[in-house]
Amino acid sequence: MVDPYEDYVERFNEGVKALLSIAPTVGSVNKRKDEEEVLKIVQAFRDLMRLINVLTSFFEFNFADLYLTAQQYEDYQSKYLDIYDSTRTGSDDPALTAPIIEDVDFELERIHRDEINVAYILRLLAKLHAESGSKEKNTREESDKMKRSIEDLLDSETPIRSKRELIQRFIDQNMPTLGKDADVVATFHDFGTNEKRQAFEQLGKDEHRRPEDIGRVIVSLFLCFGEREGACLADGNRRSGQQNWRLGARHWSGLVR
């Protein structure tokens, strides 16, 4: 059963409070005292990962409803990945090599590689935007290098191809008009949310259904994604009927991400 969007928002925001009570800033993650504190940080952010994956499947999802901005979430995610890397590659910090940390399931399958690459591109775009207009030779050369890096990523990274058009439209349509102090990451997420909303509306017209109804079917599919297909179909039949289930499955990859 799919709970209302507001319920997931409330759970996420409660989870943010739990995370901030342990690590009130991104930088404070590096100042954890022992393995117990590291474990609490990992568990707290892992809970947020589980919820954000459900939330982003909703038609009405907006980071403005959450107690973390898009940039803050990505910054904490980066620290989460740093902890994971340290547990696997070795570290001089005993808090990161303790058995209770090494045995944790970080559930990295919830962090799609394309999301990591998009975050990297957004960081490059933010830096590029901050340096735009500079007349310093070194800065211009660095900007040219970043532009080539972005172009190479968009052209060569297979996992990111599903978002290539979205990123390219953002670069073409939004980057030239951003103010000097604009938050590139937040602007991109707003742009993506608007694009997804338009896609839902168009799909609703094509299928003669309300966008929010299609959204519920897709969220149901997401929540059932890890289960056996037969069980999911049976559940789908009870809730919305097999036709609705197939509708959600058909448009899953195009709308959720």
C-alpha positions in Angstrom: 0.0 0.0 0.0 1.3 3.4 -1.0 1.1 6.0 1.8 0.4 9.7 1.0 3.3 11.8 -0.2 3.0 13.9 3.0 3.7 10.9 5.2 7.0 10.1 3.4 7.9 13.8 3.7 7.3 13.7 7.4 9.3 10.5 7.9 12.2 12.0 5.9 12.2 15.2 7.9 12.2 13.2 11.1 15.1 11.3 9.7 16.9 14.6 9.0 16.5 15.6 12.6 18.0 12.3 13.7 21.0 12.8 11.3 21.5 16.4 12.4 21.5 15.5 16.1 24.5 13.3 15.3 26.2 15.3 12.6 24.8 18.9 12.6 26.9 19.9 9.6 28.5 18.1 6.7 32.0 18.9 8.1 31.1 17.4 11.5 30.9 14.0 9.9 34.7 14.1 9.8 34.8 14.8 13.6 33.0 11.7 14.8 34.4 10.3 18.0 34.3 6.5 17.6 32.8 3.6 15.7 29.5 3.9 17.5 29.0 7.4 16.2 30.1 6.5 12.7 27.5 3.7 12.8 24.8 6.1 13.9 25.6 8.4 11.0 25.6 5.6 8.5 22.3 4.2 9.7 20.7 7.7 9.8 21.7 8.6 6.2 20.8 5.1 5.0 17.3 5.7 6.2 17.2 9.0 4.3 18.4 7.2 1.2 15.5 4.7 1.4 13.0 7.5 1.8 14.4 9.8 -0.9 14.1 7.0 -3.5 10.4 6.7 -2.7 9.8 10.5 -2.5 11.4 11.2 -5.9 9.0 8.7 -7.5 6.0 11.0 -6.5 4.5 13.4 -9.0 4.6 16.2 -6.5 8.1 15.7 -5.2 9.9 19.0 -4.4 13.1 19.4 -2.3 11.5 22.5 -0.8 9.3 20.2 1.3 12.4 18.7 2.9 14.6 19.8 5.8 17.7 19.3 3.6 18.4 21.2 0.4 19.4 19.2 -2.7 23.0 20.4 -2.2 23.0 19.4 1.5 21.7 16.0 0.7 24.4 15.4 -1.9 27.1 16.7 0.4 26.0 14.2 3.1 25.8 11.5 0.5 29.4 12.2 -0.5 30.5 11.8 3.1 28.5 8.5 3.3 30.4 7.3 0.3 33.7 8.4 1.8 32.9 6.3 4.9 32.1 3.3 2.7 35.3 3.7 0.7 37.4 3.9 3.9 35.9 0.6 5.2 36.7 -1.2 1.9 40.1 0.3 1.0 41.6 0.6 4.5 42.0 3.5 6.8 44.3 4.6 9.7 41.2 5.6 11.6 40.1 2.7 13.8 36.6 4.1 13.9 36.3 3.2 10.2 37.8 -0.2 10.3 35.9 -1.5 13.4 34.0 -4.8 12.7 30.6 -3.1 13.3 31.3 -0.7 10.5 32.8 -3.2 8.1 29.7 -5.4 8.5 27.2 -2.7 7.7 25.1 -3.0 4.5 25.5 0.4 2.9 22.9 -0.4 0.3 24.8 1.4 -2.4 22.5 0.0 -5.0 20.2 2.8 -3.8 22.7 5.3 -5.1 22.6 4.9 -8.9 25.8 5.6 -10.7 24.1 8.1 -13.0 23.1 10.1 -9.9 26.8 10.2 -8.8 27.8 11.4 -12.3 25.1 14.0 -12.4 26.2 15.3 -9.0 29.8 15.6 -10.4 28.6 17.4 -13.5 26.6 19.8 -11.3 29.6 20.6 -9.2 31.5 21.4 -12.4 28.7 23.6 -13.6 28.6 25.4 -10.3 32.3 26.0 -10.4 32.1 27.1 -14.0 29.3 29.5 -13.2 31.2 31.0 -10.3 34.2 31.6 -12.5 32.3 33.0 -15.5 33.3 36.4 -16.5 36.8 36.1 -15.1 39.6 37.6 -17.2 42.4 35.7 -15.6 44.1 33.5 -18.0 44.5 30.5 -15.6 40.8 30.8 -14.7 39.7 30.8 -18.4 41.9 27.8 -19.1 40.4 26.0 -16.1 36.9 26.9 -17.3 37.7 25.5 -20.8 39.0 22.3 -19.2 35.8 21.9 -17.1 33.6 22.5 -20.2 35.5 19.7 -22.0 35.1 17.4 -19.0 31.3 18.0 -19.0 31.1 17.3 -22.7 33.1 14.1 -22.4 30.9 12.9 -19.5 27.8 13.6 -21.5 29.1 11.8 -24.6 30.9 8.8 -23.1 29.1 7.8 -19.8 26.6 5.1 -20.7 24.7 5.3 -17.3 24.2 9.0 -17.7 22.7 8.9 -21.2 19.1 8.7 -19.8 19.7 12.2 -18.4 21.8 13.7 -21.1 19.0 15.6 -22.8 17.8 17.0 -19.5 21.3 18.2 -18.5 21.9 19.6 -22.0 18.6 21.5 -21.9 19.5 22.9 -18.5 22.8 24.1 -19.8 21.3 25.6 -22.9 18.2 27.2 -21.3 19.1 28.0 -17.7 22.9 28.5 -17.3 23.1 31.6 -19.5 20.4 33.4 -17.4 21.5 32.4 -13.9 22.3 35.2 -11.6 25.8 35.6 -10.2 24.9 34.1 -6.8 22.5 31.5 -8.1 22.5 28.0 -6.6 23.2 25.8 -9.6 22.3 22.5 -7.9 19.0 23.8 -6.5 18.1 25.4 -9.9 18.8 22.1 -11.7 16.6 20.1 -9.3 13.8 22.7 -9.7 14.3 22.4 -13.5 14.2 18.6 -13.3 11.1 18.6 -11.1 9.3 20.9 -13.6 10.3 18.6 -16.5 9.0 15.6 -14.7 5.7 17.3 -13.9 5.3 18.2 -17.5 6.0 14.6 -18.5 3.4 13.3 -16.1 0.8 15.8 -17.5 1.6 14.7 -21.0 1.3 11.0 -20.1 -2.0 11.8 -18.4 -3.3 13.3 -21.6 -2.0 10.4 -23.7 -3.5 7.7 -21.4 -6.6 9.7 -20.5 -5.8 9.6 -16.8 -5.0 12.1 -14.1 -1.2 12.6 -13.6 -1.5 12.0 -9.9 -3.2 8.6 -10.6 -0.3 7.6 -12.8 2.1 8.8 -10.2 0.5 6.5 -7.6 0.9 3.5 -9.9 4.5 4.3 -10.5 5.2 4.7 -6.8 3.5 1.3 -6.2 5.8 -0.2 -8.8 8.8 1.4 -7.1 7.9 0.0 -3.7 7.3 -3.4 -5.2 10.4 -3.4 -7.4 12.5 -5.7 -5.2 9.8 -8.3 -4.8 8.9 -11.3 -6.9 7.1 -10.2 -10.1 4.2 -12.5 -9.4 3.7 -11.1 -5.9 3.9 -7.5 -7.3 1.4 -8.3 -10.0 -1.0 -9.9 -7.6 -0.8 -6.8 -5.3 -1.1 -4.5 -8.3 -4.3 -6.4 -9.3 -5.8 -5.9 -5.9 -5.1 -2.2 -5.8 -5.4 -0.8 -9.2 -5.8 -3.7 -11.7 -3.4 -5.3 -14.1 -3.9 -2.6 -16.7 -2.8 0.1 -14.3 0.2 -2.0 -13.3 1.3 -2.4 -16.9 0.9 1.3 -17.4 3.3 2.0 -14.5 5.8 -0.5 -15.7 5.8 0.8 -19.2 6.6 4.4 -18.2 8.8 3.6 -15.1 12.2 4.3 -16.5 11.1 7.5 -18.4 9.4 9.3 -15.5 10.8 8.3 -12.1 14.4 9.4 -12.8 
